């Protein structure tokens, strides 16, 4: 009887020791706190995902769709302590790829336990938007043959008029995963696109609203508003006095409205070409924040 009790106690001790050993091998986690401002909800198809860069490689800190902060994520303690940088990307909601997408919207290096994050990964230019500015003019080149038809209030082009017009956008080159897009805002209706682009010296990727005489348009981004009016809009669209915006859009993009990044904004004045109107930096649209480990 004493022998049996001894063996039972021994077995329990071995089992307890084994469990204790397993617990000791379980990786510990520490909290990573995101306190961000200026982000917008992405809809059903996309989510934000955080990453810490450890020994040069990205480690996911988790995804989120809510843009209410602060938010806290458990991260492997050893990896978090060794992390040198935090990156926030935009990912498909159903994403088979374990690596970050090209659409990286925020980045910041850790100084101690804090990283101040900004939109530094959106462009390839270290100066980013410090010197950003733009010009636009009103003209309808896709509705002209041998001369001006006297209806220049129905077209907006981001540049300086001439033969041919030249670029009027001083913006940095975007990183992969992003495109610029022009917009005209109609009060009470909403924004209407002039097309997306990455080059300032070629036509943008659409002429869906243009006239019938010269659908190609000039070698700069812009649009004439004559055909195929979307629901709620009345064409031809007089753009005089309306707000003009250059946004930065994720690529691919599932939204028909401007993304939260709007580096340039201005007003299309009453005067048509050869007069130009200014676009100025809108840094208030850029998200910022801190990440604390």
C-alpha positions as CSV (number, residue, x, y, z in Angstrom):
1,X,0.0,0.0,0.0
2,X,2.8,2.4,0.9
3,X,4.6,1.6,-2.3
4,X,1.5,2.3,-4.4
5,X,1.0,5.7,-2.7
6,X,4.7,6.5,-3.3
7,X,4.4,5.7,-7.1
8,X,1.2,7.8,-7.3
9,X,2.8,10.8,-5.8
10,X,5.8,10.4,-8.0
11,X,3.6,10.3,-11.1
12,X,1.8,13.4,-10.1
13,X,5.1,15.2,-9.5
14,X,6.4,14.2,-12.9
15,X,3.2,15.4,-14.5
16,X,3.3,18.7,-12.7
17,X,6.9,19.2,-13.6
18,X,6.1,18.5,-17.2
19,X,3.3,21.0,-17.2
20,X,5.5,23.6,-15.6
21,X,8.2,23.0,-18.2
22,X,5.6,23.5,-21.0
23,X,4.4,26.7,-19.4
24,X,7.9,28.0,-19.2
25,X,8.3,27.5,-23.0
26,X,5.2,29.4,-23.9
27,X,6.2,32.7,-25.6
28,X,5.2,35.8,-23.5
29,X,3.4,38.7,-25.1
30,X,3.5,42.4,-24.4
31,X,1.0,45.1,-25.3
32,X,1.5,47.3,-28.4
33,X,-0.7,50.4,-28.2
34,X,-1.8,52.3,-31.3
35,X,-3.0,55.9,-30.8
36,X,-3.7,57.2,-34.3
37,X,-5.6,60.1,-35.7
38,X,-7.0,60.8,-39.1
39,X,-7.7,57.3,-40.4
40,X,-11.0,56.5,-42.1
41,X,-12.9,53.2,-42.3
42,X,-12.0,51.2,-45.4
43,X,-15.3,49.4,-46.0
44,X,-15.9,45.6,-46.1
45,X,-13.2,44.6,-48.5
46,X,-10.1,46.0,-46.8
47,X,-8.6,46.3,-43.3
48,X,-5.6,48.0,-41.7
49,X,-2.7,45.8,-40.5
50,X,0.1,46.7,-38.3
51,X,3.7,45.4,-38.6
52,X,6.9,45.6,-36.6
53,X,10.2,45.3,-38.4
54,X,12.4,42.8,-36.6
55,X,15.9,42.1,-37.9
56,X,14.7,43.5,-41.3
57,X,11.6,41.3,-41.6
58,X,8.0,42.3,-41.0
59,X,6.0,40.7,-38.2
60,X,2.3,41.2,-38.1
61,X,0.8,42.8,-35.0
62,X,-2.8,42.2,-36.1
63,X,-5.5,43.7,-38.2
64,X,-8.3,46.2,-37.4
65,X,-11.2,47.9,-39.1
66,X,-12.3,50.3,-36.4
67,X,-10.7,53.7,-36.5
68,X,-11.4,54.5,-32.8
69,X,-8.2,54.7,-30.7
70,X,-6.3,53.8,-28.6
71,X,-6.2,50.1,-29.6
72,X,-4.1,47.5,-27.9
73,X,-2.5,44.3,-29.5
74,X,-0.6,41.5,-27.9
75,X,2.8,40.9,-29.6
76,X,5.6,38.5,-28.9
77,X,7.7,40.2,-26.2
78,X,11.0,39.2,-27.6
79,X,10.2,40.3,-31.1
80,X,8.6,43.6,-29.9
81,X,11.6,44.5,-27.8
82,X,13.9,44.0,-30.9
83,X,11.6,45.9,-33.3
84,X,13.1,48.9,-34.9
85,X,10.1,50.2,-36.9
86,X,6.3,50.2,-37.1
87,X,4.4,50.1,-40.4
88,X,0.7,50.3,-41.1
89,X,-0.6,48.8,-44.3
90,X,-3.9,48.4,-46.1
91,X,-4.7,44.8,-46.8
92,X,-7.6,42.8,-48.4
93,X,-10.0,41.6,-45.8
94,X,-9.5,38.1,-47.1
95,X,-5.7,38.0,-47.6
96,X,-3.8,34.8,-48.4
97,X,-0.5,36.7,-48.6
98,X,1.3,36.7,-45.2
99,X,3.5,39.7,-46.2
100,X,2.6,43.4,-46.2
101,X,0.8,44.9,-49.2
102,X,2.4,47.7,-51.2
103,X,-0.2,50.2,-49.7
104,X,1.8,51.2,-46.6
105,X,0.2,54.3,-45.2
106,X,2.0,55.0,-41.9
107,X,5.6,54.4,-40.8
108,X,7.8,55.4,-37.8
109,X,11.0,54.3,-36.2
110,X,11.1,53.3,-32.5
111,X,13.0,55.7,-30.2
112,X,13.0,53.9,-26.9
113,X,9.5,52.5,-26.6
114,X,7.7,55.0,-28.8
115,X,7.4,55.4,-32.6
116,X,5.9,58.6,-34.0
117,X,4.2,57.6,-37.3
118,X,3.5,59.6,-40.4
119,X,2.8,58.9,-44.2
120,X,6.5,58.6,-45.0
121,X,6.1,55.3,-47.0
122,X,3.4,56.8,-49.4
123,X,6.1,58.5,-51.6
124,X,9.6,57.8,-52.8
125,X,10.8,61.3,-52.1
126,X,12.4,62.1,-48.7
127,X,11.0,65.6,-48.9
128,X,7.5,64.3,-49.3
129,X,4.9,67.2,-49.5
130,X,6.9,70.0,-47.9
131,X,6.9,71.9,-51.2
132,X,3.7,70.7,-52.7
133,X,1.6,73.1,-54.8
134,X,-0.5,73.0,-58.0
135,X,-2.2,75.0,-60.7
136,X,-5.3,74.4,-62.7
137,X,-7.1,76.1,-65.6
138,X,-10.6,75.9,-67.1
139,X,-10.8,74.9,-70.8
140,X,-12.6,72.2,-72.9
141,X,-10.0,70.8,-75.3
142,X,-12.0,67.7,-76.0
143,X,-14.9,69.7,-77.4
144,X,-12.8,71.9,-79.7
145,X,-11.9,71.4,-83.4
146,X,-10.6,74.5,-85.1
147,X,-11.1,76.9,-82.2
148,X,-12.5,77.6,-78.8
149,X,-16.3,76.8,-78.6
150,X,-16.8,79.3,-75.9
151,X,-17.7,76.7,-73.2
152,X,-14.5,76.5,-71.2
153,X,-16.3,76.5,-67.9
154,X,-17.1,72.8,-68.4
155,X,-13.5,71.5,-68.2
156,X,-10.8,71.5,-65.6
157,X,-7.1,70.6,-66.2
158,X,-4.2,70.4,-63.7
159,X,-1.5,72.4,-65.4
160,X,-0.7,75.6,-67.2
161,X,-2.4,76.4,-70.5
162,X,-0.3,76.5,-73.7
163,X,0.2,74.7,-77.0
164,X,0.4,72.0,-75.5
165,X,-0.4,72.7,-71.9
166,X,2.3,71.9,-69.3
167,X,2.1,70.2,-65.9
168,X,1.1,72.4,-63.0
169,X,1.6,69.9,-60.2
170,X,4.6,69.9,-57.9
171,X,4.1,66.6,-56.0
172,X,6.4,63.8,-55.0
173,X,6.5,60.5,-56.9
174,X,4.3,57.9,-55.2
175,X,5.4,54.5,-54.0
176,X,3.9,51.4,-55.5
177,X,0.4,50.8,-54.4
178,X,-0.8,54.4,-54.7
179,X,-2.1,56.7,-57.4
180,X,-3.1,60.4,-57.5
181,X,-6.7,61.3,-58.5
182,X,-8.3,64.6,-59.4
183,X,-11.8,65.6,-58.2
184,X,-14.3,68.4,-58.5
185,X,-16.7,68.8,-55.6
186,X,-20.4,69.7,-56.4
187,X,-22.2,71.0,-53.3
188,X,-25.2,69.0,-52.4
189,X,-24.2,66.1,-54.7
190,X,-20.6,65.1,-54.0
191,X,-17.2,64.7,-55.6
192,X,-16.8,63.6,-59.3
193,X,-13.5,62.2,-60.5
194,X,-11.3,63.6,-63.3
195,X,-9.2,60.4,-63.4
196,X,-6.3,58.7,-61.7
197,X,-2.7,59.2,-62.6
198,X,1.0,58.8,-61.6
199,X,2.5,61.0,-64.3
200,X,2.0,64.8,-64.4
201,X,3.0,65.1,-68.1
202,X,0.6,62.6,-69.7
203,X,-3.1,62.2,-69.9
204,X,-4.7,60.4,-66.9
205,X,-6.3,57.0,-67.2
206,X,-9.9,58.0,-68.1
207,X,-11.8,60.4,-70.4
208,X,-15.2,59.0,-69.6
209,X,-16.9,62.4,-69.4
210,X,-15.1,64.1,-72.3
211,X,-16.4,65.7,-75.5
212,X,-16.5,64.0,-78.9
213,X,-14.0,66.1,-80.9
214,X,-10.7,65.1,-79.2
215,X,-11.2,62.5,-76.6
216,X,-7.5,62.0,-76.0
217,X,-7.3,65.5,-74.4
218,X,-4.0,67.3,-73.6
219,X,-0.9,65.6,-72.1
220,X,-1.8,66.5,-68.5
221,X,-4.4,65.1,-66.0
222,X,-7.9,66.6,-66.2
223,X,-11.4,66.2,-67.6
224,X,-14.2,67.9,-69.6
225,X,-17.7,67.2,-68.3
226,X,-20.0,66.7,-71.2
227,X,-21.1,63.0,-71.5
228,X,-22.2,60.1,-69.3
229,X,-23.2,62.1,-66.2
230,X,-23.4,59.9,-63.1
231,X,-26.6,59.8,-61.0
232,X,-27.2,63.1,-59.4
233,X,-25.0,65.2,-61.6
234,X,-26.2,67.5,-64.5
235,X,-24.0,67.8,-67.6
236,X,-22.4,69.9,-69.0
237,X,-21.0,70.6,-65.6
238,X,-20.0,74.2,-64.8
239,X,-16.9,73.9,-62.6
240,X,-16.4,77.6,-61.9
241,X,-16.2,78.3,-58.2
242,X,-16.2,74.7,-57.2
243,X,-13.6,73.0,-54.9
244,X,-10.9,71.1,-56.7
245,X,-8.9,68.3,-55.0
246,X,-6.0,66.1,-55.7
247,X,-6.2,62.9,-53.5
248,X,-3.9,59.9,-53.1
249,X,-5.8,56.7,-53.6
250,X,-4.8,53.1,-52.7
251,X,-4.3,50.9,-55.7
252,X,-6.5,48.8,-56.0
253,X,-9.3,51.1,-54.8
254,X,-12.8,49.9,-53.9
255,X,-14.3,53.4,-53.2
256,X,-15.9,55.8,-55.7
257,X,-15.1,58.7,-53.3
258,X,-11.8,60.4,-52.4
259,X,-9.5,58.6,-49.9
260,X,-8.5,60.4,-46.7
261,X,-5.1,61.6,-48.2
262,X,-5.8,64.9,-50.0
263,X,-2.5,66.7,-50.4
264,X,-3.8,69.6,-52.6
265,X,-7.0,71.6,-52.5
266,X,-8.2,74.8,-54.2
267,X,-11.0,76.6,-55.9
268,X,-11.7,76.7,-59.6
269,X,-12.2,80.4,-60.0
270,X,-14.6,82.3,-62.3
271,X,-12.0,83.0,-65.0
272,X,-11.3,80.5,-67.8
273,X,-8.0,80.0,-69.5
274,X,-5.5,81.5,-69.9
275,X,-6.1,82.4,-66.2
276,X,-4.8,79.8,-63.7
277,X,-6.0,79.0,-60.2
278,X,-3.9,77.7,-57.3
279,X,-4.0,74.5,-55.4
280,X,-2.3,74.6,-52.0
281,X,-1.0,72.0,-49.5
282,X,-3.7,70.4,-47.3
283,X,-1.5,68.7,-44.7
284,X,-4.4,68.5,-42.2
285,X,-5.7,65.5,-44.2
286,X,-2.6,63.4,-43.3
287,X,-3.0,60.9,-40.5
288,X,-0.5,60.8,-37.7
289,X,0.0,59.2,-34.3
290,X,2.1,57.3,-31.8
291,X,2.8,53.6,-31.3
292,X,3.9,52.5,-27.8
293,X,5.4,49.2,-26.8
